[in-house]
């Protein structure tokens, strides 16, 4: 996908992005399920103007300000024009490494205080590295604007003196753990590495992954690190963006105060496009330790971002693979029955681009057959040409996707920073959109013939162990660097952490942290309610900032209402509801939704089935007509059922090879017991899904779909009266019936042991879960439980994160939390993925932290938590999705409409004595059960003397 109008997808913990910080909002939206409408519509260029003011400081820092007073917060983004493409062979991973280091220390803020400082004011933060740049961001209450600018400027201009050999070695371990978690211990994790090494020559800046080589990182010296920083991290090689509730004149003064004195570095020479060409196709295979299914990837070299052809290539990818009428769907999925789906898409970076086709096939399918089907789909596309209706559908959806892409301050900040750094203009969005809208059918056929048809490509065949014969014929074994698991290979950091360093002079006193401005206030969103005559409850929030509406219909029951021998039925019902209606084929339904530029999805969980949608306000009534049709007149097509069932089996098969999924499911089964529904994944197991028939789905639907156990949630630019009118059809046509919901579970079986182990041979990390069923149904303490866990495991300032990652370097991340369920006890759970050779040490450390948490918890911890949680809540309800989620919580747990205010009062009134009592009652070390998924041959024996009893070995099934 092109890197245009980005939507950020960053985790709360520190880390890198393997790709750009965001994606083209319309390209991303085009990947979502859609359909086609009876209403006449046409593709018009969306009206878009993200107004901003750009100026430049004397030192070269470019500043972009976008004022938005819709929420009491400010988003700050700093984007450096340096990514992995500025590294040298043998010195890879440095840009990503600096992303980590810049969170650790700076001269005036102090060691660890950046992370702590943002958490204490209820803000969120992160950073990300991609091939062409690095971005850092924070979202904080508006009264913290000066404080966050002080903090950001300190690490921009007063950082490098704090870097030491000790810090370098410590952060190396964190980055290694990130690679193990995101690459080495994941199915198909090495695909990108193989592709880059074979697509780009060794001297090309895209020849290596963003995370770099572990060997390069291990060999990096302090001089190497400082040289890279001095060359690329100048104030004149960055864009600073502020979006949110501030006064422009005040913001400018603060920016000048804190950033104006920072000295520029030598100008950075811009990179020119370096697209590559292949002389011949390269075919490689890899036997994947974590894959249960064969996967084929084909990558064609194309063009860089903003190149005219990149827009047509974007459209080509969508036309080939998205939707019921796409060639990939018709050939690979329907005719050949080789896979549950296939994807194709363009990815354009600053100096080069690729067009990637990916097919994860069904179990034991030969990838030569899959490749032949891909070429057959190409031929079909060329023969039939561009479907003008499908092209129109893609362009219509752009408007909805565009507005969704700017629904948060952070996304606005990313877009402005990205366009300024890589297009030279923060308002480049208008031209970007116009270029997409201008793509013609002929443009698409031209790029297909120019870059895809008959052109050389890189193909990778990733196959499970023992199934090498499934790889493409003639494929050669790929060179993949895999870490060996060696006990004791990485000891503790034996260096000495420095306590002093040279101080950089400043014109202002930077030693004191600025006070908060005290101009923060939060008003919870106003909620209206009603009830339809058929019993369905309706909850709404009117928000007029954007011409969008988001909604959901929650129907209670979900997996709980499955037959015990056919778990997965509800999950298949959710899949089938989007496969046509009584009067519309699946293709016609898709077209109907698409012509309205809407998105409609159905998802099931253990306790409900939810139909959700997102649409332009003006199309809300028509979209609800389609929802009415989907809900009341499902098609129940036999052929579509067969496809949906096979897709679920494929998903289950792959989950059985993913260490994280294995650990999570095993943990549920140990805690809830073998006979509990909650011991099973919502999608079921291979055994239960095999026996499900289409009649089972019809019976489930007839018995359990009723407005009497349903609720409708809506947020956006729509009035209550308009919602009532749009729901008239459902009110009149959907008759209520008696549905018997399970009685809430109040007691559970005690696990038979304390420690359980599942073997994942040659795993590079061990996945650890610890916890127990701690939260009774309807517990009045739930808000207070979030408070007592905050210091322990909520985010990157928590004890678990600090000890396991920052102090010991065992992991990339660690955390804990309380969960709740409407019909069963919720759990307290702590979890982490640790490097394999410290599995025992990590369990010991985790056990010790849990045992001492109650005694180490202080009154100051509670005071800090109170201040942070109140502001975190205030910052949580910005997007329509978050508002609908708020309404769903009210409906699911039967909460009062002002529950946010009540939770705030419960936290503010929580005394230290009460907090200590809650910790003792709800974080009880003696009740903790541990589940570990890791390499048995190197780790199991050492776990026997932990004091947790004899490990019980479970089978992965």
N, C-alpha and C positions, 0 to 999 in steps of 0.2 A: 504493500500500500504506500502511496505517496505520503510524505511527511507534511501534510497540510492540515489546517485547522484541527488542532490536536485535542484529544480527550485523554486526560491523565489517568493512569491506573497504577498508583504507587501504594506500596504497603506502608503501614505505620512505622515499622522498624526500619532502621537504617539499612541501606543496601543499594545495589545498582539495578538499573534496567538493562536488560540485554538488548533492548531496542530503543528507539526514540522515546522521549518522555510522553508522547501521546500519539494518537493516530488521527488520520483524516476522519472527521466526524461522519461524513457521508459514506466513506469507504467502510468505516466500522459499522455503521447502521445497516449497510447493505448486506452484512453477514447475518443479520437477525431474521427469524422467520417472518414472513409477510404473506400477503394475499391480495386479491383484486376486487374492485367494487362496482356496484351498479350505478353509483353516482358518477356523473360526467366530471372529469377533472383534466387539467392540462399542466404541463411542466413549465412553470414560470420561474424566472430567476428570483430567489428569495431576497427580500429587502433586509440588508444587514449593514449595520454601522456601529462597530464597537468603538465609540468615540474615545480618543485618548490625546494626550499632549506629550510630544517627544521633544527633549532638549538634551544638550550635551554639556557636561561639566568641563572646566578648563583642562582637566587631566585626561579627558577622552572618554570617561564613563558615559554611556548613553542611558538616559532615564526616560521611562515611559510611565505616565500617570493616567489612571482611569478611575474617576470618581464614581462610586456606586453606594448610595446610602440606604439600600434596601435591607441591609443586615448590619448589626453592630460589630463588625469585624473588618480586618484588613488582611489581605494576602500579599506576601512579598515573594518575588521570584528573582533569583540572580542566575542568568545563563552565561556561562563562559563558552567562548567559541573554541573549545578544545575537547576532543574526545579521543577515542583510541586511534583515530586516523592521524594523530600527531605524534604517535609513538614510533620507535625504531625497532626493526627486527632484533631480537635478543633482549629488548627492554620493553616488553609488552605488559599491559595491565596497569600502567602508571596513572592514567587518567582516572580509572576506576578506584585505584588505591587512594588517590588524593580526595576523591569524594568521601571516602571513609575517614581519612585523617582530619579533614577540616571540621569534623564534629567533635574531635577529642579535646583540643586545647587551643588557646590563643592567649596572648600576653596579658590582656586585661580582664577578659571574661573568666579565664581560669580553667584548669583541667576538669572536664566533665560537667562544667557549669552551663554549657550551651544546651545540652540535652535536658539537664535538670531545670534550667530557667524557663524553657518553653513549656515543659510539662507543668510547672508550678502555676503558670498563668492560664492553664486550660487550653493551650494551643496545640497544634499538630505541626509536624515538620518531616522532612525527608530530603533525600537527594537522589539523583539518578545520573548514570553515565550512559551515553550511547556512542555510536561510531563517530559522530561529528561534534558532540558537545557534552557539557555537564551542567546540570541544573540543580539548584538548591532552593527550597521553598519553606515558608511558614505560613500558617493561617492563625492569627491571634486576635484576641479582643481588641477593639479599636483603641482602648486606653493604653495598650502596650506598644503603640507604634514607635515611639522614641526608643524604648528599650530594645525592640527587635532590630532597629537600624543600628544601634550601638553594637549589638551582638554581631550582626552581619558584617559591619564595617571592620570589626576587630579581627574576624577571621579572614577578611579580604586583605587587610594591610598589616596585620600584627600577628601573623601565624607562624611563619617559617622558622623563627628563632626558637620556638617551642618544640620543634621536631628533634627527636633524639634517637640514638641507636635502640634504646629500650622501647620507645614508642613504635619505631619501625618494626621491630621483631614482634611486638605484641599484635600489631594490626595485620601482619602477614598471616598469623594464625586465623584471624577472623575472616580474611578474604579467602583463605583456603577452605574454611568451613562453608563459606557461601558457595564456592564452586562445587564442593561435594554435595551440598544440598540441592542446588539448582541444576547441576549438570550430571555429575558422576553417579548420583543415586536416583536418577530419574529415568523412566522409560524414554528411549529415543533422545536422551539428553546430549549425545555427542553428534547429532545430525548436523547442526550448524557448523561445528568445527570441521567436519569432513568436507562439507560443501565449500566453505571459505578457502580451505587449503588447496582445493582442486579447481576452483573457479578463478581465483586471483593469483597472479604471480607473487613470489615471495617478497618482492619489493613494493607491492601495492599496499596502501594503507588499510585496505579491507581484508587482508589475507588472514588476520587473526581475530579471535573473538574479543569482545569488549573486556571480559574478565581477565583476559590474557593467559599466559602460560604460568603454571605453578613454579616451574623451574626458573623462569625469568624473574618472577616475584621473589623467590627465595634468594636469588643471586643479587638482588638490588642492594646497592649501598646507599649510605646517607648522602654521599656526594651526587649519585645518580638522581636521587629524589629531589634534592635541592636544585640541581641543574634544570630538571623538568619544570619545576614550579616557577623558577625565575624566568624561564623562557615563555611560558604560556599563561600564567595566572595574573597578568597585569590588569589593572583597573580599566585600561583602554582596550581590553579584549573581552568585554562583558557588557551585558545589558541588565539594568536594574528596573524591575517593574513593580509598581504599587497599584493595587486595585482595592477598592472598598470605601469605607466610610471615614473620610478624612477631608480636611480643608486643604485645598491645593496650595495656597500660599504657605501654610504651616508645614506641609510635607516638603516643599521645596527648601525651606530653611533648614529642616532637619537633615535632608539629604546632603545639602552643602556642608553642614556642620560636621557630619560624620564621615562623608566620603570625599569631600572636596580637597582635603590635604593629602590624600593618598597619591603616591608618585606613580606616574606611568612607566611602563617598561617599553623596550624597543617594539616598534610596530610589527604586527604579525602579518606575514605575507599570505594573502589568500590562496586557497587551493583552487586549481582549475579542474574542470571535469576530467575524469580518468575512466571512462567506460572501457570495458574489456571485451575481447572477442575470443572465442574458442576456435581452434583449428579443427578439432574433432570432438565428438561426444566422449565423455569419461563416465564409466560405470564402476561403482564401488559398492562393496557390501561390508556389513559389520554384524557380528553376532552379539545381540544386546542382552546383557544380563538381566535387565528388568522388563523386557518386552515379552508379552504373550501372544502378540499378533504381528504379522509382517506388515511393513510400511514402505511404500515407494514414494520418493521425493524426486522431482525433476525441476532443475533450476536453469533458466535461460538468462544470459546477460542482456540487460536493456540499458535504460538511460537514467540520468540523474534527476533530482527533484526540480520541479518547475519547467522541465523540458516539455515542449508541446506534446510530444508523443506519450509522456507519462500519464496524461489525463485519459487518453484513449485506452492505454494499457490497463488503467484502473477499471474502466468500464468493461474491457474485454474479460478480465478476471471474473467480474460479477456475472456477466452474461454466460460465461462458460459453466459456472458452478453453482450459482445461487438460484434457487427456485425450482418448482416442479417441472417447468418447461426447459430447463437448462440441458444442454447436451450431456454433461456429466451425470445428471440425475437420470436421464432417459437411457443412457447406454450403460454406465458403470453400475448404477444402482438397480434400475428396473429390468433392463434387458439381460445383462450379464450376471447380475446378482453377485457381484464380487466384493462389495463394501457397503456399509450403511450410508456413506456419503463421500464426497471428494471436494477439495477446495482448490481454488486458483486465485492468484492475486499478485499485483504489482507492488514492489517495495522500492521506493526511490530515496536514496540518501544524497548527501551533498555532492559527491563526485561520481557516483555510479549507481546503478539500480539492477534489480533482478525481477524476473517473473517466475513465481514458484507454483508448482502443482504438487499437491500432497494427497495420497490415498492410503488410509490405514485399512487394510483389507480384513475380510472375515478370516477366521481361524483356518490355517493351513492352505490358504489360497496362494497359488503360484503368482509371483509378481510379474512374470512374463505375460500372463493373461491380463493382469491389471494394466500393464503398459500398453498392450495391444488395444485394450478398451479405451485408454486415454487417447490414443491416436485415432481410433474410430470416432470418438466424440469430437476431436478436432475436425475430422473429415465431415462429420454431420454439420458442424457449425459452418464450415466453409461452403458446403453445398446449399444450406438453407439461408445463409446470410444472417444479418442482424435482425432480430425480431423487434420491430419498431415499438410495439406495445411494451415489451420488456425494457427497452431503453428509456421509454417515457416513464415507466414505473420507477426506475432508478433515479431519474432526475426529480420526480415528484417527491420522493422520500427525502431528498436532500434538504428540503426546507425544514421538515420536522427534526431531522438529525442535526441540522445547523443550530437550531435553538436549544436542543438538548445539550449540545456541545458547549454552550456558553451559560449553562444554568447555574454555575458556581463561580465564585470569585477566583478560585484557584485555576479553573480551566481558562477563564479570561486572561489571567496573568500568564499562563503557559503560552496561549496563542499569541499574545502581544510580544512576549519575549522571543518566541520561535520565529515569528515573521520578521522581527527587527534584526535578529542575528543572521538569518539565512536568506532573507529576501531584501533586507535593508530598509524595510518599511513596516511598522506595526499594523498599518491599515491594509496590508497586502491581501487580506481576506477577500475583499471585493473582486480583485482581479482573479484570485484563485478560484472563487466560485464561478465567475464568468467563464473561465477557461473550461471548467467541467461542464457547464451548461452548453457550451458551444460545440462539444464533441458530437460528431455526426456518425451515422452508420458507416459511411465511407472511411472516416478516420479510423474506426475500429478495425475494419477489414484490412486497411493499409498496415496498421501496426502488427496485426496477426501475421501477415505475409512477410513483413520486414524483420520481425524478431522471433517468431515462433515456428512458422511452417518450414519444416525441413532444416531447421537451424540446429547446430550443435548445442549440447546442454550437459550439465552434470547430473547424473542419476545416482541416488543412494538407495540401497536395499538394506533395511534394518530388519533382522529376522531373529526369532527366538532361538535359544540354545537347542542344538540338535536338529534344526530345520534349515540348514544352510542351503539345501536344494531348492528352497523357495525363492532365493535371490535371483536377480536377472542373470540369464545365461551370459557367460563371459565376463561377469563383474569380477574385479580384483579386490582382494582384501584391503580395506581401508587402514591406514595408519592412525590408530587412536591411542593417545597417551592415557593409560589408566593407572591410578595410584595403587600400589601394593599395601595391603593391610599388615603393618608390622607393629607388634606391641612395643611400646616404649620408644617408638621412632622419633617422637616429638616430645621433648621434655619441657619443663617450665622455662620461662624466660629468665635466664640467669643474670642478665645485665642489671644495672642499677638505674632506677628511674631518677632523672635529675630533678632537683627542686629549685634550681635557679637557672636563669638564662638572660642573655642581653636584652635590654629593653629598647624599643624603638621610640625615638622622641615624637611627641605630638604637640600640636598647638593648643589642644584642649585637655582638660583633665578627664582621662578615660578610665581612671581607676575606680570610679564610683558608678554603680549601676543606676541608670535613670529611674526615677519613681514613676509609677503608673499615673496617668493623668486624671483618673477618677471620673471620666466622662462615659463610663460604660453602664448600660442598662439593658435589660432583656425583657421582652414581653412575649409570652408564649402565644403561639398562633391561635386565633379564635376558631373554635370548632362548632359546626352546626350538626344537628342530628334529626333524623325522622325515621319512620318505619312504614314500609309498604303494606298494603292490605293483605298481602299473602304472607306477611310475617318477616320479610327480609329487612334487617336493620340497615340504615344508611348513615354514613359519617362523611362530613366534608369540610374542606378548608379552602377558602377562596384566596388565591394569590395571583395578582394581576401583572407581575413584572414581565412575563413572556407570554406569547399567544399559544400556550400549551395546556394540555390537560393530561393528567395521569390518573389511572384508576385501577381497582382490583375487585374481584368478587371472590371471597373466601368461602369455601364450603367445608364445614367441619367433617372430620372422619379420616380421610387419607388412608395411609397404610393400615391403620388400626382396624379398619372395616374389611380388610382382605381376609379371605378364607386362610386358615393357618397353613394349609398345604399349597396355597397359591399366592404367597406373598409376592408382590410386584404387580398385582392386578390394577391397583389405583394408579401406579406409575404408567401402565399401558393405557389406561383410560385417558390420562392427560395427553399422551402422545396422539391418541386417535381423535381427540376433539378438534385438532387442527387439520385433520385429513378429510376435509369436505363436509358438506351438509346435505340435507335432503334434496335441495334444489341446486346445489353447486358441487361440481367435482373438486378435488383438491386443487387442481390448477385454477379453476374459476374462483375459488375462495381466496387463493393467494393473490390473484389479480385484483379482486375486489378490495382487499386491504391495501395493496400496493398503490392502487389508483387514488386512494385517499391519503397517501403518505403516512400511514399509520403503522404501528407495531402491535401485534397481539400475540401473547404467549400463554401457555398453560403449563403449570408445574405442580407436582405433588410433593408432599412431605409425609412424615410419619403421622401427622395429625390433621392435615387438610389438603384440599386441592384448590389451587388459586388460578383464576383467569385474570391476566393483567394486560394493560394496554397503555399506549402513549400516542397522542394525536394532537394535531393542530386544533385549537379551540373551535374554529369554524366548522370542522368536520366531526366534532364530538357526537352530534345526534346520529349521523350516518354510521359512524363507527359502532355506536351502541346497537344499532339495528343489526349489524353483522355479529356482534357479541351475542345478541339475542338468538340469532340463527344458529351460531356455534353451540350455544348452551342447550337450546331446546330441540334442535333438529340434527343431531349427529348422523353422519352417513353410514358408519360401521362397514366400511369397505373391506372385503376379505383380503384382497391383494395388499392394501395398505397395512392391514393388521399383520400380515406375514412379514412385511418389511420392518415394521416397528418392533415386532418381537425379536427378529434377528438382530436388530440394532441394539436392543437392550442386552441380549446375550453377549454381544461383542463388548459392550461397555463393562459388563460384569467380569468377563474374561480378562480384560486389561486391568481392572481394579485389583485383581488378584496378584498382580505383579508390582503394584505401586506401594512402596514401603509405608507411606503416610496413610493410604487408604486401609492397608492391612492392619496397621496399629489402631486406627480409629475404630474400625469395626470390631476388632478383638476386644478392645477396651469396653465397648458397649455390651458385648456379649458376656464378658466377665462380670460386669457390674449389674446388669439387668437380669442375667440368667438365661440359660439356653431356651427356655420356653416362653420368654417374653417377646412380644412383637418388636420391642426396641432393641432386641439383640440382632436384628436383621437390617440390612440396608433397604432403603425405600424401594429401590429397583428390584429387590429380590435376589435370589441365588440362581445358579444354573439349574438346580433341581426344581425349584418352585416355579420358575418362569417357563420351563419346558412344558409343564402341564397346563398352562393357561390357554383357554380358547377364546374366540371372539364372543361366544355366548356368555362366558364369565364376565366379560366387560359389560355387555348389555345388562346382565343381571345386577352387577354392581351399580350401574348408572340408574336403573329403574328403582332399585331399593334405596339408594343413599343420596340421590341428588334432590334436594328440597330447599325452598327459600326459608323454611322454618329453622334451618341450621346454617344459613348463609348470611353474609354481610357484604355491603357494597361500600368501598372507600374511594373517595375522589379528592384530588387536590389540583388547583390550577385556576386558569382564567375562565371560570364558569360559575354562574350564580346558582343558588339553591333551587330556584324555580326552574332553571334550565335543566338541571340534573333530574328533577322530578318529572319533567316532560319527557326527557330522554329515556327514563325508566318505565314509562307507562306500559310499553309492550310486555316487559318482564313481569310487571305487576298484574297484568290481565291474563297472560298466557301461562305463567309458571305457577301451577297449583301446589299448595303445601301438602305434605304427607308426613306421617309419623316415621321418624328415623331413630333407631335405638343406638345411641352412642355408648361406648364403653364407660363403665364406672371408673372414676379416677383411682389410680393405684396408690395405696397408702403404705403398703409394706412390700419389701423385696427380700429375696434370698441373700444371705451373706456369702460372698465369694469363698471358695474352698481354700484359697491360698493367698499369700501376699504378693508373690512375684511370678509372673508368667512370661514366657519367652517364645518367640516365633523365629524360626531360622530363615534368613534371607542370605543365601550363600554369597560370599564375596562383597557384601554391602560395604560401602565406603563410610557410611554413617549408621548409627543406631538411633532409631526413633523411640523416644521414651514418653510414656503417659503415666501420670500418677494422680490418684484421686479416689473419690467414692461418691455415692449418692447422698448428697448433703442437703438439698433444698426441697422440702415438702411441697406438694401441690398447694398453691395459694398462700405461700409463706408471706407474712406481712413484713419480713425482714429483708426482702430482695434489694431494695434501694440501699439499705445499710450494708449489705453484703458487698455491693460494688465498692463501697467506701473502704471496707477493711481489706479488700484485695488490692486496692490501688497501689499501695506501696510494695506489696509482694510481687505482683506479676502483670500490672497493667501498663504496658508500653516500655519504652527504652530507658526510663529513669527508675525502673523497678529493681528490686533486689535480685530477682532471678536473672534478669538481663545483665545487670551489673556484675554479678559474681561469675555466672557461667560463661558469659561472652567477654566482657571487658577485663575482668581480673584474671580469669584462667584460660581464656581462649579456646574453650571446649566446643563452642557452637557459634552459629551465625545469629541465632535468636532463641529466646526462651520467654515463656509467659504463663500466666494462670488466669482463671476466671470462674465465675459461677454462671451456670445456665439454668433455665427453668423450662418446664413443659406444662401445658394446661391440664394434662391428664396423667402424669407420672412424675415421680421425683426428678428434680434436676440434679446436676452433678457439680462438684468442685473438681476441676482438673488443671493440672500443671503439665506442660509438655515442652519438648525440645528435640531437635535432631543434633546429635553430638558426633564428633569424629569417632570412628570405631574403636581406635586404640585407647580411648579414655572412657569407655562405657561404664566400667565399674566405678571409676573416680567420679563420673558425673552423677551416678545414682547416689553415691555417698554424699556428694555435695548437696544434691537436691533434698535428700533425707534430712541432712543437718539443717538446711535453711528452713524447712517446714517445722522441724522440732523446736527451733529457737525463735521462730517468728513472733510467737505470742509474748515472749519475755523481752525481745528486742524492740518491740513496737513502742513508740514514744508519743507523748502528747503533741510534740511538734509534727510528727508524721501525720497525725489526725488533722491538725490545723491546716497543714499544707494540702492534704487531700481535699478538705472541704472547699478551699478556695479554687482548686483546680477543677473539681467535678462540676461545680455550679457553672463555671464558664464553659467547660466542655459541653454541657447540655445546651447552653445558649448558642453555641456554634454548630450544633448538630442538625438543626432544622432549616436548611437553606434550599435544597433541591426538592423538586416535586416528589422524587422517589423517597426521600427521607420523611416528607410529610405524610405520604401514603403509609409508610412504615409505622409512623406514630399512630395513625388511625387503626392499622391492623393490630398493633399491640393492645389498644383499648378494646377492640372487639374480641381478640383471642383470649385475653385474660380478664375480661369483664371489669376493666379499670374505670375509675371516674374520669370525666373529661378533663379535669384539672390535675391529673395524676403527676404531671411534670412538676407542678407547683408543690404538690404534696410530697413528692420525692425530695425536692429541694429542702423542704422544711424538715423532713426526716433526717436528712444528712446534716443540715445545719444544727439540729438539736441533739445530735448524737454525742453523748458524753464519752470521755476517755474510758471511764469504767465500763460503760455499755459496749464500747468497741472491743475492749479486752475480753469481755465475756463472750461476745459474738465470735471472736477469733478462736477462743477455746472450744466453743460449741460447733463451729462450722469448718474450721481448718484443724481437724484433729489428726495428728500424725499417726496415731495408733490405728486409725481406720483406713489409712492410705493403701491402695492396691496399685501395683506397678505392672505395666505391660511394656515389654521391650521387643522390638523387631530389629534383628541384626545378624551378624555373622556368627553362627554357633561355634564353628570349629576354633575360632580365636577368642571368643568372649564368654561363652556359656559357663565354662568351668570356673572362671574367676568370680562369678556372681553368687556362688554357693556360700561364701563366708561374709555376706553383707549384713547378716542379721535379719534378713527378710524371709527366712525359711528356704526350703528346697525349691528351686525354680521348677515350675510346671511347664513342660514343653507342649505347646499347642500346635496343631497342624493348620497350615494356611489353606482354608477351603471356604 
